[in-house]
Amino acid sequence: MLQLRIFSAVQNCRCSYRSFHSSSVTSKYAHTLEILGDKYHTDEITNVTPSILSKIPLQVHKQTGHPLNTLRSIIESHYPYFSHFSSFNPLVTPFKNFDELAFPKDHPGRSVTDSYYINKNLMLRTHTSAHEVEVFSKGEDKWLLTADVYRRDEIDGSHYPVFHQMEGARLYSADASGMKQVEEDNERLSRHLKMSNIIIEDIPHISPTNPVQRTHDPVHSELVAKNLKLSLNSLLLRLFGSTVSEEPLRVRWIEAYFPFTSPSFEVEVFFRGKWLEILGCGVVIQSTLDSSNVEGKIGWAFGLGLERIAMILYSIPDIRLFWSTDERFLSQFKDGEITTFKPYSKFPSCFKDVSFWNAQGSAPLHDNDFCDLVRDVAGDLVEDVKMIDSFVHPKTNRSSSCYRINYRSMDRSLSNEEVNELQKGVVTRLTDLFRVEIR
């Protein structure tokens, strides 16, 4: 669930753009991509773009004073006895990203329209859970892992194709001694929360619609699920408790489904008049522990998006700002402190439309293909992209699409000439790569 804006040549990551959707045909990657000093072969499903590769070296979640680094540090300080990791390589195999976590073979996240592939055997991780088996295999029973993750996505103020997640996990021995430890921890956390200014809307720890795993003892699973909830209620109190004035912090739990946990939950916080989804979690699926060669243990895991929480706590209105190198942004923050962001200006928008016939005999251009193309041309000078029209000609059966691009810099006013050049670049790239016919 990364960082600073980039308009310059890619450093440490070299490639030429190639399209990857079924409608793309013309341009090709070089035979190899260089990423973090290593070279990797490309193939027919390579779809990672220069703008995405350029983010890999930046590591803003480790930059002193940056809001994401401060948030990471606060969460780590809440779990001082956990191991803390933040330097795992983002390149993983599809097996590691999906199969080790029991993702179905037909899960949409595996698609090239949803994920970034270096080649058929290597991809950019889509979540920190890709390292669960690796960390458990090292004998780690309690840990936090923070990392940049990559997902093909739309362009708007709250979505970005590179963002940061933090994963946490805790294992206990699945025997009388381990369950006694869980019960003692539950009593300690319950006492703390009862004395705190928090209202928790809870649900059953296990239920027919949120079941215990077949290989788990229901009593153990219920104790561990309760421990998970109490631990995260305590974390949310730490993060949000001081922001809700004299009112109690309100937290509610919702049943969920994730391939890698059961029972599973989502957690929401009532903040500034509305419920906000904060994280997902659950009891770790047994097959993950089996793949890690972990025997006789049961535990929980959670994952949260740092940008989502930081936007709430710091009142940062646009996710692109986390990548800004503008001192008017960076100078507002100090290491270890959460302060309210003060907008330094709102520059005018410039809207440009592009309408086109898709290539004859090809499927319509996928939204994520178009957004990646726009990012490669204009970087973070684009605030959002929306499809405003699509139709199929009744006689020729040819499909047409129309997108509206909102050019708006976070740091300065854009001239008409500059925007026109960017739009020209989008149109040129669009026709070159996807064989569309501009209308």
Sequence and secondary structure as in RCSB ss.txt:
>XXXX:A:sequence
MLQLRIFSAVQNCRCSYRSFHSSSVTSKYAHTLEILGDKYHTDEITNVTPSILSKIPLQVHKQTGHPLNTLRSII
ESHYPYFSHFSSFNPLVTPFKNFDELAFPKDHPGRSVTDSYYINKNLMLRTHTSAHEVEVFSKGEDKWLLTADVY
RRDEIDGSHYPVFHQMEGARLYSADASGMKQVEEDNERLSRHLKMSNIIIEDIPHISPTNPVQRTHDPVHSELVA
KNLKLSLNSLLLRLFGSTVSEEPLRVRWIEAYFPFTSPSFEVEVFFRGKWLEILGCGVVIQSTLDSSNVEGKIGW
AFGLGLERIAMILYSIPDIRLFWSTDERFLSQFKDGEITTFKPYSKFPSCFKDVSFWNAQGSAPLHDNDFCDLVR
DVAGDLVEDVKMIDSFVHPKTNRSSSCYRINYRSMDRSLSNEEVNELQKGVVTRLTDLFRVEIR
>XXXX:A:secstr
       S  SSEE      STT  S    SEEEETTEEEE  TT    HHHHTTTTT GGGSTT HHHHHHHHH
HHHSTTSEEE    SEE HHHHTGGGT  TT GGGSTTTS EEETTEEE SSGGGGHHHHHHTT SEEEEEEEEE
     BTTB SEEEEEEEEEEEESSHHHHHHHHHHHHHHHHHHHTSSEEEE   SSBTTB   TTS HHHHHHHH
HHHHHHHHHHHHHHHGGGSTTS EEEEEEEEEETTEEEEEEEEEEETTEEEEEEEEEEE HHHHHHTT  SEEEE
EEEEEHHHHHHHHHT   GGGGG   HHHHTT  TT             EEEEEEEE  TTS    HHHHHHHHH
HHHGGGEEEEEEEEEEE TTT  EEEEEEEEE  SSS   HHHHHHHHHHHHHHHHHHH  EE 
